[in-house]
Amino acid sequence: MRLIDKTPYLSEKGQINLIDRLQSLLQFGPSWFQQLDAQKVVISRLEKQLDNKYMLIRNVTLPNSDIMLPLILLGPQGIYLLNVTHLRGVYQAKHEDWGTLEGEVFKPASINLLVRTARLGRALEVYLKRQGHEAQSVEPVLVAADPGLHVDSVRPIVRVVLSDAIDRFAASLKQAQPVLSTAAILDLVERIQSPRQKADEPPAEPAPAARPPAPQAPADRRAPVFDPNAQGVVQPEEPAAPGPEPEAGYDTGMPYFDAPPETPPAPPKKKGGFLGMSGKQAAALGCMGLFWVCVIAGFIVYLFLTNQIPLP
């Protein structure tokens, strides 16, 4: 199996230096390095089973997008999108639901690996169709790298391959009916890495300028009337003078609506109360004045009681 590694921040020796490690940590999150280690485990297992007829593209970003595809396996049997997980524990994959089992209680996971794998496969399939490979379908596969992951599968939306079944998965590929030739596989690999540019189309010819409309006869000019019983051309009759306009309420055959009578503006309301204030405002002002009067009176009584002001 031939491997094409497009992993970001990865050197030719397969290592990531300290600066690139910090950048990848900020860009992809703390689980990025665990996913890389899980991919290495799956790649080493596939290399032992598949020959050079198979191509594996690792962590390639689709051109003109931010979608990174983990593993793309291309062989005579078709195209497979492998999403490798490093999780361990007991999970359940039922239709499109992915989560853990705590006793008999299903708890959905924060990241649905089934839906993510299906979307990655769909993104690759749509990209290949835009590149002209409409007949090629992509099969999404969720692969477990850790032997400690157990999945209870109930007709999941994607194929789930556990760690102890990776060898059987590779063996089943070699036994399937081939559908792709070597030339088609190489063309797919090239299209995934670099999209095919559309040929430049010749510029469209400018549309002819619209001709100006022919002059029309005035509206009051009428064509002559030919009478077969008369000699020559009979001039058209003059239109009858318009009659008087119908009076109001006369039925002209057209719907009309009487204008509603104008409502005279309401006279401005006179402000009542004390100094133009409402009753609530006047009451609030009176309470505030009474409060300050009590405060001043209490202060004066305090001065008298402390003999600071002599009594008369």
C-alpha positions, -999 to 999 in steps of 0.1 A, spaced: 0 0 0 13 34 -10 9 62 15 5 99 7 8 119 39 -6 154 39 -7 159 77 -2 196 86 29 205 106 45 171 99 81 171 87 95 146 61 108 125 90 73 122 105 80 145 134 65 177 147 88 203 163 79 223 194 66 254 177 45 235 152 32 213 181 20 245 198 3 258 167 -14 225 159 -26 223 196 -42 257 192 -57 249 158 -69 213 162 -73 209 200 -56 186 226 -69 154 211 -52 160 177 -20 140 187 -41 111 200 -58 109 167 -24 109 149 -12 80 170 -44 61 164 -40 67 126 -5 52 128 -18 20 144 -45 16 116 -20 24 88 5 -2 100 -23 -28 102 -35 -20 66 0 -20 52 4 -56 62 -27 -67 43 -29 -45 12 -5 -44 -18 6 -15 -40 -27 -15 -59 -41 5 -30 -35 42 -22 -40 58 12 -41 96 15 -37 109 51 -51 141 65 -57 159 32 -76 192 31 -100 195 2 -90 223 -21 -108 256 -17 -123 245 17 -114 239 53 -125 202 54 -97 178 64 -103 142 56 -85 118 80 -78 87 57 -89 81 21 -84 45 9 -85 40 -28 -84 6 -44 -98 -15 -72 -129 -22 -50 -138 15 -46 -132 46 -24 -134 44 14 -134 73 39 -118 60 72 -124 80 103 -101 67 130 -110 71 167 -88 67 198 -117 63 222 -120 33 245 -150 21 266 -184 8 259 -204 27 233 -236 21 213 -241 29 176 -278 28 169 -289 42 135 -274 77 138 -272 79 176 -238 76 192 -232 75 230 -222 56 260 -241 30 280 -242 34 317 -260 3 328 -292 4 306 -292 41 303 -280 56 269 -261 89 272 -254 107 240 -218 117 234 -207 153 229 -193 144 195 -214 121 173 -187 101 154 -213 84 132 -227 116 119 -192 131 115 -180 101 96 -210 102 73 -206 139 66 -169 135 58 -178 108 33 -205 129 18 -181 159 14 -156 137 -5 -183 123 -27 -197 157 -36 -161 170 -43 -154 141 -67 -187 147 -85 -177 183 -91 -145 170 -105 -163 148 -130 -164 114 -112 -201 113 -107 -203 75 -109 -179 70 -79 -195 65 -45 -177 68 -12 -183 44 17 -177 60 51 -161 37 78 -155 44 115 -124 25 126 -114 19 162 -77 18 169 -78 10 206 -87 -26 215 -104 -13 246 -133 1 226 -164 -20 224 -194 -8 202 -229 -23 203 -240 -18 167 -277 -17 158 -279 -9 121 -257 23 122 -256 48 93 -219 40 87 -198 9 89 -181 3 122 -148 -16 123 -133 -25 157 -96 -29 163 -97 -67 162 -116 -66 129 -92 -44 109 -74 -74 93 -108 -89 83 -118 -56 68 -87 -55 47 -92 -91 36 -128 -84 26 -116 -56 3 -93 -79 -16 -122 -104 -22 -147 -79 -34 -154 -73 -71 -131 -47 -86 -147 -16 -100 -118 8 -106 -88 5 -129 -53 16 -120 -56 46 -142 -89 56 -126 -73 53 -91 -43 75 -101 -66 101 -116 -87 102 -84 -56 107 -63 -45 136 -85 -80 152 -84 -81 149 -46 -48 167 -43 -53 193 -70 -87 201 -85 -92 201 -122 -96 236 -136 -124 243 -160 -113 253 -195 -117 289 -203 -149 294 -223 -149 318 -253 -164 352 -245 -200 354 -254 -209 375 -284 -225 408 -275 -262 409 -281 -274 430 -310 -287 464 -301 -324 467 -299 -340 485 -327 -361 516 -318 -398 509 -320 -415 521 -352 -434 554 -349 -471 548 -343 -499 569 -355 -515 594 -331 -542 580 -309 -569 603 -324 -562 593 -360 -584 566 -372 -579 543 -403 -602 550 -433 -633 527 -436 -639 510 -469 -676 505 -477 -681 479 -505 -714 495 -515 -699 530 -518 -676 546 -543 -641 552 -531 -631 557 -495 -655 567 -468 -640 590 -442 -643 579 -406 -670 594 -386 -660 619 -360 -663 606 -324 -693 618 -305 -687 645 -280 -685 633 -245 -716 637 -225 -719 652 -191 -703 634 -163 -726 614 -141 -738 629 -109 -728 616 -75 -745 584 -67 -751 575 -103 -743 539 -112 -716 540 -139 -711 502 -138 -677 506 -121 -671 500 -84 -665 532 -64 -662 540 -28 -675 570 -9 -648 588 10 -652 586 47 -662 618 64 -634 636 80 -632 634 117 -626 667 134 -594 668 155 -601 663 192 -596 694 212 -565 694 234 -570 683 269 -566 708 296 -541 701 322 -557 700 356 -544 697 391 -519 719 410 -496 739 386 -505 717 357 -494 685 376 -515 654 379 -528 642 412 -501 616 417 -474 641 409 -488 666 434 -491 639 461 -455 628 456 -443 664 458 -463 669 490 -448 638 506 -413 649 498 -420 684 513 -435 668 545 -405 646 548 -380 675 547 -401 695 571 -400 666 596 -362 663 591 -357 700 598 -380 699 628 -362 669 643 -329 685 638 -341 717 657 -355 696 685 -321 677 688 -303 710 691 -326 722 719 -323 689 738 -285 690 737 -285 727 749 -267 738 718 -295 764 713 -307 782 746 -344 781 752 -361 816 752 
